[in-house]
Amino acid sequence: MQPERLIRKYSNRRLYDTRGSRHVTLDDLRQLVVAGEKIKVVDDKSGDDLTRSVLLQIIAEQEQFGVPVLNCDLLEMVIKFYGGPMQSLLSRYLEQAFTTMLRQQEAMQSEMAKALQTPFAPLTELVRKNMEAWEQMQAATRDAFAGRAGPTSTKTQDNADKTQDNSNKPQGADKPRGADKPQGAGDKGE
């Protein structure tokens, strides 16, 4: 993990990035945080840690000029937790909730990146399976017409046996007597 990026805050309220050797704005710091960099802001003269207050300034600026995340009701609820017995619980809960949300966002972005790299991968797999099924069907059809029937079910085998048995009987042997005569042709009641 990278060490914290040291930012010095001068008495004239200017911020100086010691790694980049340049002056930075709150928006520059916001972009560093979004990129995953840890920052540490210290007062140039006293050495006091000002990171928390600068991060709050960034949030306040985003809430005022950007698209707000924290509506008034939510801010009022957070204020009500200050000084109460549940303050530390809220802090831990929010930290865990945001950590989980960020992990889910990263996982979703990763999956989207994979999908964009190979957008036709699921379709390619479907086509491959369809081609396999088609080839199997064609092979079965060729075998059936060539007389090389594959494994048959017992029902199919039974039907084939019945057909074989019927071909050995004399014609009309399985019909009832007189069934081949037209009705009412001179036979009265016989």
JOVENWO-V834196 format. One record per helix or strand of 3 or more residues. SS is the DSSP state (helix for helix, strand for strand). FROM is the first residue (numbers start at 1). TO is the last residue. If there is no record, write none. Layout:
SS:FROM:TO
SS:FROM:TO
//
This chain:
strand:5:9
strand:15:17
strand:22:24
helix:26:34
strand:39:43
helix:51:65
helix:72:81
helix:87:117
helix:121:146
helix:154:168
//
